[in-house]
Amino acid sequence: MGVTSPLKGQSHSRSLTRKLLPYVLYALLPIAVFRFYFHPFPFPLSTSDQLPHPNQEEIANETPCNYTYGRWVHDKMGPLYNGTTCGTIKEGQNCITHGRPDLGYLYWRWQPSQCNLPRFDPNTFFNLLSNKHIAFVGDSMARNQLESLLCMLATASYPNLVYKNGEDNKFRRWHFASHNITVSVYWSPFLVKGVEKSKTGPDHNELYVDVVDERWGSDLEHIDMVVLSIGHWFLHPAVYYEGGSVLGCHYCPGLNHTEIGFYDVMRKAIKTALKAIIERKSTDGNGIDVFLTSFSPSHFEGEWDKAGACPKTKPYEEGEKMVEGMDADMRSIAIEEMEAAKVNAKKFKGLRLETLDVTKLSLMRPDGHPGPYMYPFPFANGVQEHVQNDCVHWCLPGPIDTWNQIVLEVIRRWSVVSKREE
């Protein structure tokens, strides 16, 4: 009976391995791509990339940081979550699962000129806001920011949806049982009382600029922090009322009203909202933290229903794009009204107000919108003649996550100052 030589067997084994290796690699490659696409993992950080969370003594000794000015720098870490790990992303903003092929827009972070902006830490948020009710009030940008926050918090504790109402679930509430935190969203695109245009009603909006929208105003007694966000809905045709009489209108041909634009009306609406918050919360003794989000610019470069409406794939460089025109005017209104409200709020204890000035950092991110990926795989059958684009809202994950990073850092600094004053 013959005996096979060990060397001959090893040679045969190596030959077989060489033959099979290419097939194994071809089989593993799609799996690796799929894993990275839907579950991106953080790369190891260099020393310069690390942003340690400052301790309370460090924050207390720092001068206040202006997060308005800075630049977008490449970030190897990437986002805290993705399109498959968060269940609260609105379909139209879930760019990853809708097939957006470029993922470079996920790997940038905002670097303020005066300080570092730490990575969002959900546990820090939970500890600072335990037993609190946080409300996002405004238009679809408020909802966009809310869903960003929910996704980041859900990496540490899952939220339970405890209430929903209204068309397209415009009024919803979640509860984080781990820290007894409630997070709500209130649809109120003007902050004041309004009647939205509809197929069965007027073809323009109607605003009552001196009357707060009680859909959120009536709940102020139970709200500990509110984030206000308006802007884009003021561009639509509208008739304005003040003191029970017509004040004027914006783009209302055919109606016998004076055209007054929308800037002053937006200012009045913000003033009414902030006044209502201060008056109601100064008397109930509970206090409140108030953020007013500045205008977030859109990035349409062509027709909204054509391919390539917002085609950029990376941020603008510093100096490449300036805050100007309508973007600058709407930002200024928010900042000016918040500064005036701060003066009024100083008369009372427990009221902390701040502008969430995101206009510039948002303007610098033309790559962060869903564009045609507001719908799943829009080019699966080739480029169509008409392709609807969203160049207003933000992909999740995406640049809007930075807004909530700033909110958390402001709250943390407030907390340190508050403890120091005790």
N, C-alpha and C positions, 0 to 999 in steps of 0.2 A: 504494500500500500504506500503510495507516494506521500511525502510531507511537503507542504507549501513553505517556501522560504519566508521568514519574517520580513526580510528586506523587500521581497517581491510583493508581499501583502501591503506593506507600508507605501510602496510606490503606487500600487493600484488605488489605495485610499487617497493619496495626494492627488492623483489624476482625477478621481471622482469628485473630490472637493473643488478642484479648479473648474470642472465642468458645471457643477451646481452653483458655485458662488455667484455668477452673474444673475441667475434666476432668483436667488435669495435676495440679492440687493434690489432687483426690480420689484420684488414683492413687498419689501420693507419700505421703499421710498414713498409710495402713496400713503402708507400708514403714518409715516413720520410727518409728511406734509399735512395730513388731516389733523394729527395731534397738535401741531403748532398752530394751525389755522383757528381751531376752535378752543384750544386750551393753551394760549401763549404762556410761556414760563419766563420768570425773571432771569436776566443774565447776571453774572457776578458783577458787582459794582467795583469800580476803581475807587481809590480813596477820595478823589476829587468829586465823585458822583454822590457820595454818601451825604445825607442830610439828617443828622441826628436830631431828635426832638429836644428842643431846649428845655432845661428845667425851669422851675418857677423863679429862682433867683436870677437866672440869666435874663428871662423875659422882663422881670421887674426893673433890672438895671439898664435895659435897652430903651432907646428913644422909640416912640411910635413909628411903625413902618408904613410907608405909603406903597400899597401894592399896585397902584395905577401904572407906575413906570417900571419898565423892565424889558426883558426879551425872552423869546422862546428858545430853549436850548435842548439839544438831543438828550434823551433819557433812556438808558438801556433797561430800566426796570419795567416800563410799560404800565398799563392800567391794573387796578386792583381786581377787576372783574372782566367778563367778556359777554358776548351775545348769547351764550348758552348757559352761563352760570347765574344769570339774573332773570327772574320771572316777571319783573314789573316794567320792562322796557316796552314803550309803545311800538307797535309794529313798524311804523314809518321811520323810526330812528334806530332800528336794529340793523345797522349797516353790515355787520359781519355775517350774520345768518342770511342776509339778503344778497350775498354774493359779491360785495365790494372786493375787488381783487387786490388793491394796494392796502397794506397794513401799516405803512410808514407813519401815517397820521397819529397812530397810537403811542408813538415813542418820542413825545416832546413834553417838557414841563416848563412852567412859567418861572423865570428867575427874576424877582424884583431887584431893582437897582440898589436898594438900601439895606436889604436883609435877605435871609433865606426863607423860603416857604416850605415848611416840612411836608412830607408825604402825609396824605390823609390817614388818620388812625381812628378806626371806628370805635375802639374801646375808649379812647380819650373823649370822643363825642358822647358816648353813653354815660361816662362818669360825670361829665360836666352838665348834662341835660337830663339826668335821671329824674323821673317823676314829673316831667314837663310835657307840655303840649306845644308842638311846633307847627305853624301853619304857613303854607305857601299860597299867596293870594294874588290873582292877576290873570294874565292871558296864557296862551300855550307855552310861552317861555317859562312861566312859573311852573307849569306842569313838567316841562323838560328838565328844569333844575331839580324839582322834587324827585323825579324818577332817577336822576343821577345819584342823589343822596341815598335813596332807598337801596340802590344797587351796591353802593359802597358800604353801607351799614350791614347789608345782608351777608357780607363776607364774614361777619362775626356773629350775627344773630338774625334769625329769620323773622320778617314782619308778617303779622296776621292781618288780612283785610277784614275790618270789622264793620265798615259802612260804605255803601256806594249809592249814588242817586244821580239823576239827571241824564240828559242825552250824552252819549259818549263818555259816561262815567265822569262827568265834570266835577262832581263833588265826591271825594273818597277819603277814607280814614284808615290808617294802619296802626297797629299796636305792637310794640316790642315788649313782650312780657318779661324778658330778662332784666330790664331796667325801668319798666313801667313808663315808657316813652310813647307818646301818641304823635303821629305825623299826619297832617291833613292837607288836602288841596281844595281850594275854593275857586271856582271859575268866576272871575270878575274882571273882564278885560278893560274896564275904565276905572275901577275902584269905587266909583260913584254909581248911583242909581242909573240904570240904562235899559233901553229896549233895543235889542239887536234886530237888524234887518232880517226879514224872512220872506218866504214865498207867499205866506198868507197875510203878512203885515206890510209895513212900509218898506220901501227899497233902500232905506237909509237907516242909520242908527240914530237913536234919540238919547241924549245925555242930560241929566239933571246935575249940573256941576257943583251945586251946593248941598247935595243930599248924599250921604254915604250909602253904599250898597249894603243893606242890612243882611244880605245872604251870608256875609262874613262879619259885619259889624255887630250883629246881635250875639255873636259867639265870643266877642272880645274878653268877656269876663272869665272865660275858661282857657284863654290862649296866653302862653308864657313867652313865646317868641314868634314873630311874624316876618316873613320875607315877601315884600311887595315887588311886583314885576309887571310893568305895562309899557306900551309904546306903539307897537305895530297896528293895533286896532284904531288908533287915532288918525291913521292915514285914510281910512275909509270915509265915504260920504256920510254926513251926520247933521242933525239939527240940535242946537244946544239950548237948554233952558236954565234960567237962574231967577230965583225969587218968584217962580210961577209964571214967568213971561219968557218969550223967545229972546235969547241973547244974540243969536246969529246962526250961521251954518258954515259947513265946509263942503265945497263942491256939491251944490244943490240946485243945478239948473232946472228951471220950471217952477221953483218955489219962490215966493215973494219974501225972501229973507236976505239979510246982509251977509255977504261972504266975509268971514273973519279968520279963516284959516283954522289951525288946530293947536298952535303952540301955546297961546294963552289959556286955552281950554284945558290942555294937559296940565298946565301949571296949577290951574284952579282945582282940578281933580286931585292932584297930589296933595295940595294944601288942605283940601277938605278931608281926605283920608287921614293924614297925619294929625290934623286937629282933633278928629274924632277919637283916634287912638290915645292921644295925650289926655284929653278931657275924661275919657271913660276909665282909663287905667290909673290916672292920678287920684281918682276917688275910691277905687276898690281896694287900694292898699297892697296889691299883689305885684305891681311893677310889670315891665315887659321889655324885651329886647326887640328892636325894630331895625330891619335892613331894607333899604330901598335900592333895588338893582337898577343900574343905569342902562341906557339903551344898548341893545346888542345888534350891530349892523348886519345886514344881509350881504350876500356876495354874488348876486346875479351878474354874469358877464355877457349874457346873450338872452335870447327869448326863453321864457320859463318852460316852454313845452318843446324845446329842442335839445338834442344831445349836446353836452358840453356847456351847460348853463353855468356851472361852477366847477371847472375842470382841474383846479389846482390840487397838487398832491403834497405840498409842503408849506410851512408858514412863510409869510413875507419876512424879508430882512428888515432890520431897523432902518428907518428912513425911507423904505420903499413905498409905504402907504401911510398917509396922515389922517388923523381924525379931523374931518372938516364938513362943511355944509350941514345938512339935516342931522347927521350923526352927532356932530359937535353941539348943535343947538339943543337937541333932545337930551344929551348928556348934561349940558349946563343947567337945564331946567331942573333935573332931578337933584343935582348937587346943591343948587341954590336953595331949593325948597327944603331939603334936608337940613342944611345949615341954619336956616331960619327956624325950623322946628326944634333943633337942638337948643337954641337960645330959650325957647318957650319951655322946653322940657326940664331945664336946669332948675326951675322953680319947685320941682317935685322930686321926691326920692324914688329910686327904683326904676327909672326910665333911662334906657341906654339906646341911643340911636346912631346909625352909621350908614353911609352910602356904600353899597357894594359896587364900586366903580369898575365895571368890566368892559367898558366900551373899547378901549385901546387894545387890550389883550385879546378881545374877541375879533376886532377888526383885522388883527394880524394872522388870523387862522382861517383863510379861505378854503383850506383843505378839510375842515372838520364837519362839513354838512353832508347829509345823506345824498343830495343831488338826485340822480335817477334811482338810487338804491333805497328810496322811500318805498319802493315796491320790490318784491323778490325777483332776482335775476332778470332785470329789464332787457338785457340784450341776448337772452337765451336763443331767440329766433332771429338774431341779427339786429342792426340798428334800424329802428322804426322812424317814420317821418315825424311822428309826434311822441315825445317822451316827457312825461311830467317830471319836474325837478323840485326838490326842496332845498333851497339855498339860504333858508332862514333859521330853521331849527338845527340842532346839533346831534351828530351820531352819539350813541351810547354804546361803549365808553367813548369819550372824546373830550374836546377842550372845555366843555361845560363842567366837567368834574372839578376843574380848577376853581370855579366859582365857590364850590362848597369847601374846598381846601382853605380859601381865604376866610369864609364864614367861620370855620372852626378855629382858625388862628386868632381872629378878632375876639371870639368868645373866650378863648383861653387867656388872652391878655387881659380881657375884662375881669376874668375870675381872679387872676393874680392881683390886680389893682384892688379889687373888692376885698380880698383877704388882708391885704396890706393896710387897708384903711380901717379894718375892724378893731 
